[in-house]
Amino acid sequence: MLAKRLLAFSIGALLSSAAAGTENVYTPPILGVAAGGVLVDEIRDGFNGTEGPLGYSDGSLLFTETNANKIIRIAPDDTVSTFLDKSNGANGLALAPDGSIVAVQTLKTQVGVVYPADKKQTLAADYQGTPFQRPNDLVRANNGAIYFTDSGTRPSKDNPNPPPSRPGVYYISPGGELKQLANDIERPNGIQLSKDEKVLYLANTAGEHVLAYDIAADGTIQNRRNFAKLAGWQQGEDGKWSGGADGLALDDEGRLYVASNAGVEIFSDKGDALGVIPIPKKPQNLAFSGPNKNVLYVVGRGSAYKIPLLSRGISTRAK
């Protein structure tokens, strides 16, 4: 009980500090994950869209500057450069063993290889003849299968009356067959596999929980359940409630990291809340990288941050 009270106090104090615009933000102590007092270090701000981070094979980080139609590289020494121009609005990224990069793409909506140029190909562009609306995130299994989300449409200032939303979760088998796995989630967003690849985690941005499903032998999903309750569950300026769950990352111990309204929330492989790392701006996505894969990179709202951790990214796959 005391531990829970201390955790609640720590989360509340840190969130208040971040909301108040404190110049520097530091990690709370989280057993096995973060030492207390580690700076959440801003690498740079002013990016035009920040999504899809991926730990690259050379220890750098790639992420998508979606609105600028680019993939950006952050070197281990924090040097920032353009990795790929004209990315077709790439959002989420995945890395194949041969070095090719698969992306969900938002200009001409599709999923496919965007890098290198001589391996570009489309893996899926529509479901049963209906084009995707907003492919959002993806994860690649060790057998080559790809799970991805389409978050559908939603009103905005520029487009207050978009077409009816058709959000969904999809699967591309190792042989290239496309299946729709779910169409009953209000806003599917980040997607991740457990370390043993027997469970699929899904961020429903509009919901209070991260969802989990068991993965069947044919790659389909079953036994939907609420896996982890989000501390970021709150009412927005529009009056709607949301946990804000976006990108998901996994460490080598199977802990799940969630970008949410609260910051970076960390859960055990059983869904127990372990702590929250506050981020100066609301995070959108996150990934482990660095030469030892012990640096958590967080991107969101035009900024990119890095946080050295005690934990390390999963060692058996890129993401």
N, C-alpha and C positions, 0 to 999 in steps of 0.2 A: 504493500500500500504506500509506504514512504517513497519507494522508487517511482511509483506512478505519479505521486504528487510532485516530486522533484522534476520529473520529465515534463509534466504539465506546466509547472512554473517556468522551466527553461524555455519551452516552446513559446509561451506567452510573452516572456521578456524579450526574446530574440525577435519575434514578429513585430512587437511594438517598436523595437529599435530600428528595424528595417523600414517600417512604415514611416517613422519619424525622419527618415532621410539621413541616418547616421553615415558619416563619411566612409568608415571602414566597418565591414561586417566580418565576424569570425565564427568558426565552427564551435558548437557545443561539444563536450565530450560524449561520444557514442561508442560503447564498448565494441572493440573489434573493427570499428569503422573509421572514427575520426578522433584525433587528439583535440582537446579543448584549446581554443585560442589560435587556431590556424586561420590565416587571412584568406577570405574569399577574394581572390586576386583578379581584378578586371584587366583583361588583355587589351581590349579595344572596344569602343562603342561606335555608333554611327553606321552600322551595316544596314542594308536595305532588305530586311528579312533575315531571320536566323532560325534555321531548322536543320534536321537530319544529321546530327553529328555522328561521326564514325571514326573509331581508332584505326589508323592506317598502318600498313605493314612496317613502315620505317619509324614508327613511334610518334609520328605527327598526328594531327587531328584534321579531318575533313569535315566541313559542314556546308549546307546549302544556303547561299544568299538568294533565296527563292525569287524575290521581286526583281533582283538584278540579273536573274537568269545565269547564275554562276555557281560553281563549287569553289569554296575557299579552303586554303590549307594554312594551318597554324603549326609551325615547326616547333620542336621541343624547346628552342630558345625564344619562343613567342614571336618570331618573324611571321608576318602575315603576307600571303601572296595568293594570286589566282591560280587555282589548280586546273579549272576547266571553264571556258567561256561557252555560251550558248548551250546550256544544259537542259533546254526544253522545260524550264521551270521545275527542275528536280527538287523534291522535298526530302522524303526519307531515303536513306542509302543503305546498301548492303554490299559486302565484299566477298567475292568468290575466290576459291583457292588459286585460280590461275591469274589473279590480280585484277580481273574485270570488276567493274562497279555496276550494280543494278540499282535503279532508282524508280520510285513512283514519280510521275511527271505530270505537271499541272497546266501546261500551255496546250499542247496536243495531249489530252489526257490518256495516259498509258502507263504500263509497267514494262521496263526493259533495260537492256545494257546501254549505258551512256558513255562508258570509257573502258578500253581505248577505242579510238575511232574505227579501227578495222574490225572490231567485234560488236559494233552497235547492232542491236536487234530489238524488235518488239516482242515481248512475251505475252502480253494481253492488252487489248485496247477497248474491249467492250464485254458485256455479259449478255449472252443470248441476243446479240445484235443491238443492245442499248449501250451507248458509250458511258464510261465512268464519269462521275461528276467532279470529284475532288479527291483523287488518290492522295493519301496522307502519309502513311508510314508502312514500313515492312520489316520483316526479319527473315533471314535465310537459315534453314536447317542444315545440319551437316550432310544430309543426303541430297541436298540441292533443292528441296522443296522451298517454296516462298509463301509466306503468309503476309497479307497486306490489308489495309483498311481503306475504305472510301467514306469520307465523313459527310458526303452529300452536300446540300446547299443550305445556306442560312441568310436571312436578310442582312443587309449592310447599308451604310449611308449611300454608297454608290449604286447599289442594286437592292432597293427595299422590297422588291417583289420578284425574287428568283423563281426558277422552275421548282415544282414540287421536289422535296428532298428524297433521295433514295440511298440512304446510308447502308453500308454493308461490310462484311468481313469475307475475304476471299482466300483461296488456296490454289497455288499452281503446283501441280505434282512434279516430281523429278522428270517425268516423261512429257511435261508441258500441258497437261489437262487442267483446265480452269474449273473450279467449283465455287459456288457461293456457300459459305458456312453459316452465316447469320445475317438477318435483315431486320432484327427486332431491337437494335440498340440505337438510342437517340442520336448519339454523336460519337461513333467509334474513332479512336485517335491512335495513341501509341500502342505498339504491339511487341510482345517479347515472348521468348521460349524459356522454360525452366532449364536448368543446367543439364538435366537428363533428357530434355526435349519430350517429356511426357505430359507437360502442362503448358497451355497457352494462356498468357496473361494479356488482358486487354484494358486499356484506359478508355472509359466512357466519360468524356469531358463534362457532360451534363449531369453525371451521377455522383453519388456520395461514396461509392466504392470502386476499387479496381476489381475487375471481374477475372475469373479463372475458369478454364475448361480442361477436361481431360482429352487427350489426343488419342484417337483410335488408330488401329494398324493401317487404315487406308488414308490417314492424314486428316480426316474429318474430326469434328469436336463434339463433345457431349458433356452432360453434367455441369451446366452453367451454375456458378455460385458466386457470392460476394466474397472476395478473397481478403481485401484489406479496406478498412474504413479510413477515409481521408480526413486529416486535420484541417485541410483547406476548404472544407464544405462551408460555403458562405453565400450570402445574398448579394448579387451584383447591383450596379446602379440601375439596371433595367428591371429590377425587382425579381429576377429569376435566380433560383438557387443553383449552385454548381460547385463541384469539387475542383474543377479546373485541371483535372488530370490530363497530361499531354504525353510527353516522351517517357519511355521506360528504359532502364538499364539494369544489368544483373552483374553481381560480383562473383568471385570464384567460390564463395561459400554459399551461393544460392540466394543471397539477400537481394530484394527488389528495391530499386531506387525510382522514385516517381516525381516528375516535375509537376507541381500543383500550385494552387493559389497560395499555399503556405510556404513554398520554397521547394527544397528537395526533401521528400519524405522517404524514410528508409524502413523497410519491413523485413522480418525474418522470412524464411522459406515456408513458414506456417501462417504468415499474415499478421504476426504480432508487430505492433508499432514500436520501433527502436529509437526514433528521434527525428528531428527536422533540422536541416541545414538551411538557414535563411539566405536568400539571394537578394541583392539590392534591387533588381527588377524581377518581375514575375517571370519565372523560367518557362521555356517552351520545350526544350529537349536536352538530353545529356548523354554522355558516353565516356567510358574509360579509355585512356591512351597513355602515351609516354613510353620511354624505353622499358620500364618495368611494369607498365600498365597500372600504376598506382596513382595516377592523376585523373580526377574526375573533371571533365570539361562540361560546362553548362552554358547554353545559349538561350537568348530570349530578348525580345523587344529591342533588337538592334545591338545587343551587347554580347560579348563572349567572356567567360570567366574560367579560371582553373583553380582546383582545390586539391592539394596533396593529401592523400588519405592513408590510413593504415591498411585498408582493404585494397584488393586488386581486382581488375576486370577478369571476367571469365577467360580461362586459358585455352579452352578447346575450340573456340570459334571467335570470329572478329567482333561479334556483337551479342 
